[in-house]
Amino acid sequence: MTPAPLTGEGLRVQHAREVTLAYPAFAWPAGAQLAVTGPSGTGKTSLLNVLAGLLHPQSGRVTYGDLILTDLGEAQRDAFRRRNVGYVFQDFHLMPGLTVLENVELALRVAGTARAAERARDALTRLDLGARLRHRPAQLSTGERQRVAIARAVAHRPGLLLVDEPTAHLDRDRAAAALTLLREAAGDLDATLIVVTHDEAVAASLPLRYHVTPGPA
Ligand SMILES: Nc1ncnc2c1ncn2[C@@H]1O[C@H](COP(=O)(O)OP(=O)(O)OP(=O)(O)O)[C@@H](O)[C@H]1O
């Protein structure tokens, strides 16, 4: 879908009475590629979840183009996510009982995309998984599982690609390859790419950085 600028201000997330996360303001142009860095527990994954519309902040405002994400109710946020967001979770969250092809096809059907089977096959083939379509996730290597998760995240052509710790399970060479793949996939879509990472090499290879620091909420 159409990529759009993303802004946030005054953002605070409250998880429990004792945990409030506060974020510096941000304004990223459509198609930006950035790393989200910061110490453990400062709220990087929570930020991705807010941007995905999975988590509603306690206060503050997030906009995606003309849309004020923080004004939407849960059902509207779900619709926003299905249409605009691709999310590659740290542990991939593939469905173990489904084949590789079915995993991607199901996501496309949920997003309401036409010709789901054909597009799933295309997305997987582009990520070099054409020979793995009938395999189940447990039969794949970690790197292959990650590529399935990337194919699933990009197959409906989202404007926003959110990725949590893409190199956590990979050695250095595979980590660099995964990042290249993500950057190319986002570039093909003109999508904004937001990568949460602890890996300084990954952060340094992206053009922008957003650092989340612990601080008074
Ligand atoms: N669902 C939840 N319920 C209660 N507390 C939560 C929940 N999710 C996150 N937290 C807390 O919010 C804080 C931020 O968590 P988050 O996962 O966003 O941080 P992070 O910067 O991504 O951490 P890490 O780098 O360790 O993955 C942590 O203290 C965490 O324990």
The ligand as an ORCA input file, in Angstrom:
! r2SCAN-3c Opt
* xyz 0 1
  N       2.857     -7.225     27.986
  C       3.617     -6.672     28.926
  N       3.201     -6.624     30.213
  C       3.949     -6.048     31.180
  N       5.161     -5.503     30.959
  C       5.636     -5.543     29.696
  C       4.885     -6.123     28.622
  N       5.621     -6.002     27.480
  C       6.753     -5.380     27.830
  N       6.773     -5.103     29.152
  C       7.842     -4.413     29.881
  O       8.085     -3.176     29.222
  C       9.487     -2.927     29.159
  C       9.917     -2.736     27.717
  O       9.781     -3.976     27.024
  P      10.168     -4.094     25.483
  O      10.125     -5.543     25.120
  O       9.378     -3.150     24.698
  O      11.685     -3.585     25.539
  P      12.903     -3.830     24.558
  O      13.693     -2.564     24.561
  O      12.410     -4.333     23.231
  O      13.679     -4.965     25.326
  P      14.760     -6.033     24.790
  O      15.846     -5.219     24.150
  O      15.190     -6.720     26.038
  O      14.037     -6.948     23.837
  C      10.172     -4.070     29.881
  O      10.389     -3.672     31.224
  C       9.153     -5.177     29.804
  O       9.284     -6.051     30.895
*
